[in-house]
Amino acid sequence: MCATSVHAGSSGDLPEHGDIKGAWYPTGWSHKNQAPPQHSQSNLVTVGLHLGTYVLAMASDQPFARALVIICAILCCSPQARAVNYTFARDATRAPAVSYYDYIIVGGGTAGCPLAATLSQRFRVLLLERGGSPYGDQRVENMTHFTATLADTSAGSPAQRFVSEDGVINSRPRVLGGGSCINAGFYTRASDEYVLDVGWDLEAAKAAYRWVEDVVAFHPELGPWQAALQRGLMEVGVAPDNGFTFDHIDGTKVGGSIFDDKGRRHTAADLLRYARPEGIDLLLRARVAKILFNVGGRRARSVAHGVVFHDSRGRMHKAYLNTGRRNEIILSAGAMGSPQLLMLSGVGPADHLRSFNITLVLNQSAVGQGMADNPMNAIFVPSPSPVEVSLIQVVGITHFGSYIEGASGSNWANPRHQGSGGNRRPPRNFGMFSPQTGQLATVPPKQRTPEAIARATEAMSQLDDSVFRGGFILEKVLGPASTGHLELRNLNPDDNPAVTFNYFSHPEDLRRCVEGLTLIERVIQSKSFQNFTYPYFSLEELLNITAEFPVNLLPRHDNDSKSLEQFCKDTVMTIWHYHGGCQVGRVVDAEYRVLGVDALRVIDGSTFNASPGTNPQATVMMLGRYMGVKMRDERVRAEGLRRRKL
């Protein structure tokens, strides 16, 4: 086996020779001075050779040692060598009834995984994830299963569907790795201006981004449709051409992807390879019910000191903080989960909590406020030419506050082909048009019974593939300026709370949508895109085609194809970038400590006042690492100073 046993690293940030099966690092490697040996063929060969050298050094007098050099190099070059076996992970049913830690992190998602990995290097950390593992789950790992995963409404699905009070269909993650396991994979940083406005240290943020990118970010190769979109954006003036970059820069660029060249997804869960196994316990299918507080006594403020969670069999467990004033509970449950858990724990609007007979710990009216979801509107462009299957790769960052992106190909699973004997056909997955999925479906959500879905699937299976050939060019609004709120529906933390985003309630969002759609029309009509559009389709006809897709629960209007404002409102969708509910300055301070109580922080996208860049996942992962480093280093310095004073 190429992976070696675990040893604590001298750098304080990584093990010396390895940490998990499938993830190995040479002695002395540190992200601080070089990129890890990953993602490229040459780097993976280097890993294999380093590993072979290690084997030779350990067993140079054995004939098979040299063979291991070659074997390990081959294995390290194979995508299958990515297999993960985290020795510190187990199902919550195996957890003790009571346990104690320095840090308890609720939510093993996009922020929670890098945060836990970083803090575990020095302290004892408990990471609680309500979902299961992404590893070995093709719904997560394979790009072609993207829409099928969103369509999966089973209890064990990594995606949990919800419908906002606005009538827009959405999803939240329910799996280790969080949103990075169910999204479209686009990876891009926030702008430097965003970083500075939030108050983060720019160089420390860039270092945290690089730490993430070393593991999960890749350079996608553009197919013909995406390349035409890139040229079309340039042709209509979305300049300059910034080529491939992770940076957020005005103009047209190719961004990163968390899918590798084999279409295999890499997620925030992969960042747990940085963890010190002796410093972390990861519990899967651990559903946190509430945070426990010490209330009253000699302290003027309530102090978080533990959590209650249940395993998949319904058994209750409690985890407490070790004695020590710097030990903390951290919510990283996302924009839906973190404000929901605060309320269930007694921190929130007093009247709302009392209506559910929740004991009030702190009257905090801002919890659940400022909820926002960047509205997305798309135009379907039928193509006379074959198109590749692609998710988001190219983005046009405009000067007026709209981002233009695209995705192509209808069959995002296995292509339809003849079965044995030439007569049988396997089931088709219609991707964007799937009757099963909420986004871009052909069966209205209220009519989406199993029987209706089966009838629609059968009818669509009789259609020629060319009917579904094409792609969507979409625009996403910056910000947004429109905001809403989140409220509890009941006391069950597994159920979705009620959330209202108030799409397009602010006129600036509507203006940006209209300008974005106008720009998309010019791209469709550009010379660069002419091979992928029919010349006789007008924008009005394309809007009519798109408006027929039941993408939400909103009614349609007769003027959808004539009024871009009405089209924006009627065909609004999510791009899964919702945020807010525990915003900085309202619910948490600049260090993400919950205002009004002690020993409790929120570190995730619920703290954002605006969505960072064109896609938030890179910044959410960065935030987990950034705050982990900051908390770790500040505590180490403070405790070192205290020891010197003693």
N, C-alpha and C positions, 0 to 999 in steps of 0.2 A: 504494500500500500504506500502510495507516494506521500500522503499526509502523515505527519509525525505527531507524537503526543504533545500535549500542551505544556508550555513553560511560560512563566511570567517574563515579559520583555524588560530589558534594562532601560529602554527609552520611556517606559511608563505609558506607552501608547499602543504598543503591539507586542504580541508574543515574539520570542526570539526565532523559533523555528516553525511555528505553526499554531493554528488555533482550532480549525475544524476540518473535517474531511472535505476535500475538494478545494480548500483555500490554504495556500502555503506561501510563506514569505521567507526570503533568505535572511540569515543572521544579520542583524544590524540595520535592516531596512526600516525606514521611517518616512511617512508621507511628508515630513517637514523638509526633507532634502532631495527627494526624488519621487517620481511617479512609480506606483507599484507595477510589477511585471504582469500586466493584464491587457486583454482586448485586441492586441495585434498578434499576428502569427509569429513575428520575430521575438516579441516580448515573451510569448508563451513558450517558445523554444528555449529562450534564456532561462525561464523558470525551470524547465525540465533539466537543462544542463546544470544549473545551480544545484538542483535537487540531486541529480546524479552525482555531482561532485561531493555533496554531503554524504550520500550513500557510500561512495568510494572511500571517503575519509573514515567513515565508521566501520567499513568492512573491506578494506583494500586487499586483504589476503584471501578473499573468497572469490571463486571464479564467476559466480553469478552476479557479482556487484556491477560489472561492466554492462551486463545485459539490462540491469535495472536502469542505468543511465538512459538507454535508448527507449525502454518501455515508458519510463516516466516522462520523457520528452514527448513521446507520442500521445500519452494520456493528457498531458497538459495542453497539447494543441487541439484536443477534441472538445467541442462544446459540452459533451456529456461529462467532462471532468469537473463540471460545475456542481455536481451533486453535493448537497449540504446535509450534514448531520450535526446539528448543534447539541452538544452534550448537556447543555444547561436548559434545554427546552423539554417540557413535558405537559401532558394534559392536566388541567386543573383538578381532575378527579384524584390525582396523586398528591395533591398539596396537603400539608398538615392543616389541622383546624385553626391553629394560631401560629404566626411567624413574625419575625422582626427584621427590619432592614434600615439602612441609612436613608435610602430614597425609595419611594414607591411611585412608579410611573403608570398611569392609567391610560392605556392605548398604545398598542405596538404598531403604530402607523408610520406615516411619512416623516413626522417629527420625532415620535417616540423611540423608533429604532436607533437612529443616530445619537439621540440624547442618552439612551440607556447604555449604548456601547461605550460612549465617552466617559460617563460617570463611573461605569464599572471598572475602569482602569485603576481607580483609587478607593472605591467605596463598594458597599454591598447594596445591590439594586434589585428590586423586584419589578419586573415588567409584566403587566396584565393585559392580555389581548382577548377580546370577546370572540374572535373568529379562530379559524384553524390555520394550518400552515399552507403557504403557497407552493411549496416544493413538491414536485410530482403531480401537481394539479394542472392539467392541460388548459383548463379554463383561464388560468392565470398566465401560464408560461408561454403559450402559443399565440402569436399575434392574430392568426386567422380566427381565433375564438372570441375576439373582442366583443362583437355585437351579441353573440350567443350568451356570453357571460352576463351582459346587462339584461338579457331577456330571461335569465334564469331566476325565477321567483321562489325557488325551493328554500327551505329553512337552512340548508347547508351551503347556499350560494355565497360566493365571496362578495357579491353585490346585493345590497338591500334597497329595494325600490321604495321611493316615496313620491308623493305628488304634493306640490306646494299648494297653498290655499289660492294661489293665482291660477291653478290649473295646468301647471307645467310639470311634466314627468321628469323625475330625477333619480339619482342613485347615490348611496353612501356606502363606503367600504365596510366589509365584515371579514377581515382576513389579516394575518400578519403581513406588514408592509403597507397596509392602508390603501389610499387612493392610487399609489404607484402600481398596484396590482390590477386595477380595473380601468385605467385611463388610456388615452390614445398615444401616450408615450413621448410627447414632445418635451424636450429638455432645453430650457433657456434661463439664463440668470435675470434678475431684476437689474434695472439701470443703476448706475452709480448714484444718480440723483435720488432714486427711491431709497437706496441703502442709507444715504446721508440724512435724508428727511426723517427716516424712522429713528435714527440715532445710533445705528450700528457703526462700529469701527470698520472703515472700508477695507483695510489690509487684512484684518482678521476675518471679515466676511469672505474675501476672495480666497483666503487660505481654506476656509470651511467649504466653499464651493469646490475647490480642487480636491479636497479630501473625499467629497461625494463623487465627483466625476471620475476619479481613479477607479471606481468600482462599477458605476451604473451607466455612464454616459458614452454614447457612440456617435460616430460620423456616418449618417445614412448616405447610401448611394441613390441618387435620383433616377427614377424611371422616366419614360418619355412624357407622361402626363404632368408629373410634378415639374419636370424641366421646362415644359411649355408654360406652366403657371408662373414659374420664376421669370422667364423671359417676358411674358405678358405683363407682369407687374412692372418690370423695368421699362417696357415700351410705353406704358401709360404714365410714367413719371414717378413711380415709387422708387426713388433713387436716394443714395447710390447703391450699387451692387456690392454688398458686404460679404459675399461668398459664404463659406461655412464659419460660423462663430457661435459660441455660447452667449456672447454679450448681447445686451439689448441696445440696438442702435437703429436710429431712423433709417429707413430704406428697406431694401429687400435682402433677405438672408436665408440661408439654409441653417436650421437649428439642429441641436443634438437630438438624440433619441435614446430611450432606455431599451429599445429593441436592438439586438445585435444583427449581424448580417445574415443570420439564419432565421430571423424572425422570432427569436427567443427573448422574452422579457426579463429584464434585470430590475430589481425593486429595492425599496428601502430596507427590506428584510435582509438583503445581501450585506448591508452595512454592519450587521451584527457580527460579521467575521472579525471586526475590530475589537469585539468585547473580550474582556478577561473572563474566561469561564468560571473561575473561582469567585468572581465578583458579581455574578448575575444569575438570577433565576427567572426564566421565562415560562409563564403559564398560559397555555392556549385554552380557548373556550372558557375563559374566566369572565363572568359577567358582573361588573361592579354595580352594586345597588346604591351605595352612598358613601360619602366621606364622613368619618367620625371626628367630632370636635370635643375638646375640653372647653366647657363654657363656664364662665363665672370664676369664682375663687379670687385669688389675689391679683390675677391678671385682668386688665381692663378689656382685653381683646380675646376673642375665641381663638383657640389654637387647634389646627388640624393635627391629628395624631394617629390616624389609621383609616382603613377602608374595610367595608364588608363586600364580599363577592360570593357568587354562587357558581358551582361547576355545572357541567351538562346534565348531571343527575339531580340537580336541585339542592345539593347539600351546601350549607353555608360555611364560609371560611372567613377568618379575620386576619388582616395583616396590619401590624403596628410599626411605628417608627421607633428605632432604638433611642435611648436617652441621649440627648445632645441637641443643643439649640440650633444647630445648622442643618439638622436632618429635615427633610421636606417631602411632601406629597406633591406630585406634578401631574396635572391633567393634560394629556395630549390626545384627547378623544375626538378632535376635529370640531368643525364649526357646528355640527349638529349635536355631537355627544358632550362636549365640554360645558356649554351653557345648560344643557339638559341635566347633567350630573350636579352642577352647582345648585340648581333649583331643587332637585330631589334631595340634596343634602342640607337644604335650609338657607341657602345664599341666593337671594333674588328678590323680586318685587313682593313685598309683604302680603298685599291683598291677594295676589295670584297664588302664592304658596298656601295661605290660610284656606283658600277655596278647596284645596286638596288635603287639608288637615296636616300639612307638613309643619313640623316644629321650626319656628323661625330662629336662625342663627344670626343672620345679618340682613337687614333690609337694604338691598342693593338693586335699585330700580333699573340700572343699565344692563343687567344680565339679560341676555336674549335680544337686546336692541342692536341696531346697526347691521342687521342681517342683509347681505347683498349677494346677488348672483349676476355675473356678467352676462347680459343677454346675447344670444347667438341667433343669427338669421342666416339662412343658406338658400342658394339657388341651385337647383339640379340642372346640369348641362348634359343632355344626351350626346353621345359621341358616335360618329360614323366609323371611327377607328377603334381597335382594341385598346384597352387601358390596363395599366398595371394595378394590382391591389396595393394601396398605400394608405397610411394614416397621415397625420400632420407632419410635414417635413419642411415646407417653405412657408415663410410668413412675410407679408408686407406691412411694415410699421409706418403708418401714415402720419402726417403732420396734424391731422384734424381729430385724432383720438379714436381711430378704428383700426383693428388689426385684420388683415385679409389672409385667409389660410384655405387649404383645400384637402380633400380626401377622395380617392378614386377607387373604382372597382366595386361591384355589387356582391360578388360571391367571396366572402371573407373566410370561408371554410374550404373544404376540399372541393375542387371543381366536380361538376356532374360528369360521370363517366359510366360506361357500360359495365355491369356486373358480370359475374360468371355466367357463361352461356350467351352473353351478348344481349340479354333481355331485361335483366334486373338492374334498377338504378338505385343507388343509395340516396337517402334523403338529402335534399338541397338546403343549403343555408343561404338566404337571400340578403345577408348583410344589412346594408342600409334600409332595404325594403322589407326586412323580415317581419312577417305577421306576429312573431313572438316578442319582438323587442319594443320598448317604449319609444325610442327615437326613430323617426322616419318610418313608421310602420304603416301597413296597409289595412289594418283592422282598427277602428276607433277604440280607444282604451276602455270605454264603458261597455263595448260589445265584445271584449276580448275573452270570450268563454273558450274552453278547450275545443268545443265543437266548431265554433266560428273560426278559430285558428286553424283547425284541421282542414276545413273547407277552403279557406284562403290559401293555405299551403298547397293543397291539391290543385286548385285552379291556377296558381302561379307556376306550378311545376310543368304545366302544359305549354307555357310560353317559351318562346325562343330566347336564348341567352342575350341576343342583341337588344332586346327590349330593356334590359337592365344595364346596358353598357353606358358608362359615363362617370361623372363625378360631381361632387358638391363643392362649390366655392362659397365660402362662408365669411361672414364678418362678425367680429366680437368687439363689443364696446369697451373702451378703456374705463377703469374705475370700478364700478359705475357710480353715478351720482345718486341714483335711486336706491333707497334702503327700506327695510321692513323690520320684522321682529319674529321672535320664536317664543312659543308657549308650550307648556305641558299639555298633553291630552289625558294622561293617566299617570300612575305611579310605577309603571313597568319600564325599566331602563332599556329593554330590548325593543320596545315599540318606538316608532318614529314620533317625535314631537310635531306640533303644528307650526309650520313656518310660512311666512308671507314675505315675498321679495319686492313686491310693488314694481315690477318691470315697467320701465318707460314712464314712471310717474314724474320724473324730472325731465324737462324739455331738452336738456343738453344730451341725454342719452338717445333720445329720439332723433335729434339732429345728426348725431354721429352715425346712427344706423342708416339713415337715408343717404348720407354721403358715402358710407361704405358700400351700399348696394349700387349706387351710381357708379362708383369706381369698378365694382365687379362687372357691370355691364360693359364698361370700356375694355376690361381684360378679355371678356368673352368675344368681343368684336375685334380684338387685336390680331395682327398678322401672325404673331407668335403662337396664338392658340387656334388657328384656323383648322388644323388637322383634327381637332377634338370637339368641333361644334358644327351643327348643320347651319348653313348660311341663311336658310329661309325661316329659322326660328327667331322671332322678335323677343325683346325682353318681356313684353306683356305676355306672350305665350309661355315663356319659361316661368314667369311668376305664377301663371295659372296652373301649370303642371305642378309646381312646388306647393302651391296653396292647397292642392288636393290631398297631399299627404297629411294624415291625422297626427301631427306631431305633438299635439297638446289637447287639452279638454276645452279649449276656447272656441266660441262660435266664429264662423267665417262671415265675411261681408262681401257684397257683390262688387265692391270697388277695390278688392285686394290687388288686382293686377294694374289698376290705374292710379292708386294712391300708395306711394312707398311708405308713407307714415302708417297707413292702415295695414299694409303687408307686414311691417315690422311688428306691430302689436298683435296681429292675428296669428303669425307663424313663429312667434318667439319660442326658442328652445334654450335649454341649458347647455353650457359647455363644461359643466361640472367644476366651476371655479368659485363656488359659493364660499363665503367667509363672513367673519363678524360674529357678534354675540358675546364676546369677552374682550372687547377692544382695549387697546393701550390708551391710557388716559381716562377711561371710563370705568373699566372693571379691574384692570391690572395696571401696575406702574411700568416704568421704562425697563425694569428688571423682570417683568412678567410676574411679580408678586401680586396676589389678589388683594385689592385694597380693603382694609377693614378687618382682616383676619391675619393670623400668622401661620407660618410653615406650610403655605399653599401657593403654588404657582400654576399658571396656564401657559403652555408653550406649544402653540400650533396655529393653524390658519384662522382660528376663531378670534385671534388678537389683531388681525389685520384690519386697517381702516380702508384699504384699497387693495385690489389684487395686484401682485407684483409681476411686472413684465407681461409677456403674452401667455405664459403658463406658470402657475404658482409652484409646481411640485419641486423644482430645483431649489427654490428659496425656502420652502418648508423644510426640506431635508437639510439645507444649509443652516437654518435656524436651530434645528435640533443639535447639530454639531457645534455651532457658534456658542449657544448658551451652555452646552455641556462643558466646553473648554473654559468658558468664563467662570462658571460656578465652581468647577474643579480647581482651577488655578487660584481663584480668590480664596477658596476655603483652605487649600494647602498652604498658601502664604499666611493666612490669618492664624491657622493652627500652629504653624512653625514659629510665628512671632510670639504667640501665647506661650509655647514651650520655652522659648528663649527667656521670656520675662520671668517664668517660674524658676 
